[in-house]
Amino acid sequence: MYLTMFLSSVGFSIVIMSVWPYLQKIDPTADASFLGWIIASYSIGQMVASPLFGVWSNYRPRREPLVVSTTISVAANCLYAYVHLPHSHNKYYMLTARALVGFGAESGGLDQDAEGNIDHVAVVAINVLFFVILFVFAVFETIATPLTMDMYSWTRKEAVFYNGIILSVVGIESVIVFMVVKTLSKKTGERAILHGGLLVVLVGFFILLPWGKKLPNIQWQEIKNNSIPRATSTEMLMPFWSLQALQLPSNHTAEPVGCPITQSWCLNTPMIYLAQYITSDILIGLGYPVCNVMSYTLYSKILGPKPQGVYMGWLTASGSGARILGPVFVSQIYTHLGPRWAFSLICGVVVVSLLLLEIVYKRLIAFSVRYGRMQEENC
């Protein structure tokens, strides 16, 4: 099971960093908004599959759903590898392929349905918190490639390569965090660590807000015939240094790089410095695995020792819902309003989740502890 999860995660990591350049290459009509739907389609498939496989694994041998989901996943990845072959509508073939990959990826969520004496308020609270955790991380992984291409004028190849390195380092960081958290949770408890993890994620996104004065370079893709587009009245009032990046590069055949002028915020939103981006990656890479593993641990303890297949299916569905809304949310907000609005709203979401955690903090206890207290009260 560990090997299956490992290989599934490797495949997901390979795709998530390259999906935007791949989409641009197979279908030039696709924009950043459609990228959100491509990434969300994976989780739509996973959300549909979660409850189904959860019930299936409770009433039939678990080998059956594992074999079926793995087979679907393999076939869907093959489809994804060849979506460049059709002569039209390639982006929709990619959308279908990613949805089927998500449906098949549910093999990792098959576990064991708790009954009786479960604190359903705590169960709902963990589902909401898990939704937020997956939501913010989906935003982070979705926006990484487009953001770095816009801010640092990276080509598609550079964005995939450099973000791949960053993701690898974050992965190593996560492994270390998982090992440390196991020991630390025995001393401080899972609730406190979950609280700390959310705070770290909040700081990570806060740092990612545009703070400087320098504007990103403007992409020259839509500039034709060696001329600059007619400036609007707003642009005429802008200082020259903010528009100088509109000049054409000497090599017109090179891949267009920089912040697309079709994204109006590129003309007035400061760039996010590379040091900001890397610092944010480190913090989010620290906070996310902490929140993720503590959510699963608390949820399992709240449910108790009985089979948990259906409840775990709903938790996975909650996470899948987050991974649907996250990419769509960030692609729309980022494209039309820019990173300042996108990351400010994420900070607000994390603050609300921290308030929810404070409200239900005392109810997030193990089933055995709660059941013991109930027994004492009855006596």
N, C-alpha and C positions, 0 to 999 in steps of 0.2 A: 504493500500500500504506500509506504514511503517512497519507493522507487517510482510508482505511478504518479504520485503527486509531484515528485521532483521533475520528471520528464515533462509533465503537463505545464509546470511553471516555466521550465526552460523554453518550451515552445511559445508560451504566452509572451515571455520577455522578448524573444526574437521578433515577434510580430508587432508588439506595441510600439517599439522604437522605429520600425520601418514602415508602418502602415500608411503614414502621410505621404512620404516620397513615392511609395508603391502606387498609391491611389492617384497621385498627380501624373505618374508615368503611364498608367493604363487608361486613364480617362481624364484628359485635360479640362473637361467641363465641370469636374467636381471641385467644390470650394471647401473652405474650412468648416462651414456649417454642416456639410454632408459628412465630413470626417467624424463629427460627433455622433451621427447616426450609425456610421460604420462600427465605431467602437462600442456604441450602446447595443448594437444588434447581438453581440456576443452575450451580453447579460440578459437580453430579452429571452434568448434561447435557454439560458441557464435558469432564469426565473420560472419559465414554463415547466422545465424539467424537474426542478427541485422537489415540489410536493409530490409529483408523480413517482419519481424514483424513491422518495422517502416512504410512501405507502407500499410500493412494490417490495422494497427491502425488508419491510416489517412482516409481510405475509408470504414471501417466497424466498428461496435461497438467494443470498446476496450476490452470488456468482452471476446470476442471470442479468440483473440490471448493469453490473460492472462490464460484462462482455458486450451487451448491446450498446451502452454509452461509449465504450472505447472504440467499437466498430464505427459508430456514427462519427466520432471525432476524427478517426483516421481518414474516412471518406471525405469529410468536410475540409480537412487540411489539404487533401489532394486537389479538391475543387478550387481552393484558395490559391494554390500554386499555379493553376492554369487559367485564372480569370482574365489574363491578358490575351488569350487566343480569340475570343469572339470579336467581331468587327464593330459591334456597337453595344451600348448599355452595359459596359464593363463594370461600372460602379455598382450596378444593381446585382450583378453576379457576385461581386465581392461582399455586398451586404448580406446576400443569402448564405454565402459560405461562412461568414463570421457568425451568423445566427445559428447555423448547424453545428459549428465548432463549440459554441456555448452550450447548446443542448447536450452534446456529447460529453462536455467537460464536467457534468454533474457527478461523474463517478467518484470524485473526491469528496462529495458531500454525503455519501452513503455511510451511515454509521448505525447507531442503534436506535417508544412513545411513553413519555412519563405520564402517570395518572395520579389523580388524587392529591390533595394537600399542597398543590403547587401554587406559589404566589404569582398569580397571573399579572399583577401590576409590575412585578420585577421582570417577568418574562417580556412584557411589552416594552418596558424601559430599555432592556438590553437590546431588543430588536431595533428600537429607535436609535440608540447609541451606535449600534453596529452599522446601521444605515448611514449615519453621519460619517463614521470612520471610513467606510468604503467610498462614500460620496466624495469626500475631500481628496482621497488618494486617487480616485478615478479622474478627478479634475487635474491633479498633479501629473499623472502619467499621460493624460490626453494632450495637455498643453505643452509638454516639454519640447517636442520637436518643432511645432509651429512657432513657439515663443523664441527659441534660440535662433531659428532661421530669420525671424523678423528683427530681433534685437541685435544680433551679432553678425548679420549678413553671411551666415553659414549656407553653403550649398546643401542640397539634399544628402549628398554623400557624407559631408562633414557633420551634419546634424545627427545622422544615424550613428556614425563612428564615435563622435565625442559623447553623445548621450548614452551610447552603449557602454562606454568606459565608466561614465558617471553611475549608470544603473548597476554595473558590476560592483563598483566600490560600495554603493548603497546596499547591495545584496550581501556583501561581506560584513558590512556594519550590522545588518539585520540579524545575521547568524550569531554574531557576538552578543547582540542585545538579547536574543532568545535565550542564550545560555546564562547570561547574567540575571535576567528577569526571573528565571526559575528559582534561583537561590534567594534573590531579593524579596520575592513574593512571600516566602516563608517567614520573613522578618517583619515586613510592613503590611502584608495583605494585598489581595488583588485589587480592591477598590481604590486604595491610595495610589497604586501604580497606574491604574487606568486614568485617574485624575491627573497625575503627572504627565502621562503620555499625551493627553488632550492639550495640556498647557504648552508642551513642546511643539505640537503641531500648530497651535495658534501662533506662537512666536515665529515659526517657520514661514507661515503665509504672510504674517505682518511684515517681516523683513523683505518679502518678495514684492511689496508695493513699490511703485516708482517714486524715488525720493530725490533724484538728481535734477540737473537742468539740461543736460545734453540730450538731444533728440536722436532717435534711431535713423540710420541711413534709409532713404526712400528707394523702393524698388523701381527700376526704370522700365519694367516690362511693357507698360502701356504707353510709353513715350515713343512716338513715331516720327520719322523723317527728321531726325536730329533737332527736334524742337521740344520745348517744354509746354505742357498743357496750359491752356488759358487759366490764369489764377483767378480764384473767386475773390470777392471783396474782403472776406475774412483773411485769406492768404496774403493779400496785398498789404495788410496791416501788420503782418508778422515780420520780425526782423530777418535780414538777409541770411544770417547764420543758420536759421532754422529751415531755410529752403535750398541751401547750397547743395544738399545731397541729391537734389533732383537732376544734377548734371549727368549726362550719359557717359558711361565708361568707354574707353577706347575700343574695347572688343565687343562688338554688337552681337556676336554669335554665342557668347558665353551664357551660361544659365543665369537668369535674372535673380538677383539676391537683394536682401533688405526687406524693409517693411512695405507691403503693397500700398500704393497710393489709394486704392479702392477702400482701404480701411482708414477712414477719415481721422481717426484718433492718432494715427502715426505722425500727423503734422503738429500735434500739440501735447502729446504725452511723453514725458521723459523716458529714456531707455532704462531698463533694469540692468545694472552693471553685473558683469560676470561674477564678481565676488559675492554679490547679493544672491545670485542664482545658485552658486555652489554652496554657500552657507545655508540657504533654504533647503537645498537637497539633503544636506547632512542632517539638519534638524528634523525634517519630515521623515527621512530614513531612520531616524532614531525613534520618533514618536509613533509612527504608524505600526511597526511590528509590536510595540508595547501594547498599544490599544487593541490591536487585532487579537493577540494571544490572550490578553486578559478578558476580553469579551467572551471568547469561546470558553475559557476556564470558568468564569462566573456563571455563564449560561448553563453549562453542563452541571455545575454544582447546585444551581437553583432547581434544575429539573430532577435531580436525584438519580438513583441507581437503575431505574427501570429503562426499557428500550426507548430511545430518543429519536428514532428515525423521522417521524412527522415533524416534531418540534425543530429538529436540526434542518429539516427541509424548509421550514418557514424562515429560519434564520438565514439560510443560504439565499432564499427568495428575497428577503429583505436586503441583503447585500447586493443581489443581482439588480434589484430595483434602483439601488444607489448607483450602480455602474451603468444603468440605462440613463438616468437623469443627469448624472455628473458630466459625462461627455457632451450630451446635448446642451446642457446648461452653459458649460464653459465655452463651447464652440460658438454659440449664439452671442453670449455676452461679450466674449473676447473679440469676436469679429466686428461687432457693431459698436461696442462701448469701450473696449480696450482692457488692459490688465488691471488698471486701477479699480474699476468697477467690479471686475470679476473677482479679484483677490480680496477686496473689501467685503463683498457679500459672503465669501467663504469664511472670513474672520468672524462675521456676524453669526453664521451657522454654527461655528465651533463654540462661540460664547454661549449660545442658546443650549447647546448640548452639555456644556459645563454646568449651567443652571439646572438642567434636568437631572444630572448626576447628583448634584447637591440635594435635590428634593427627594430622590429615591435612595440615597446613600445607605440608610439604615436597613432598607429592605433587601439589599443585594447580599443575601447570606445563603449558605449552603442549605439544601433540602434537609439534611440530617439535623442541622442546628435548629431550623424552624420546626421540624417535626418533634424534636426533643422538647422545645418550649411548649408546643401545643399539648404534649403528653403531660408535662408538669402542670399546666393550667387545668387540664381535665382531672388530674388527681387532687 
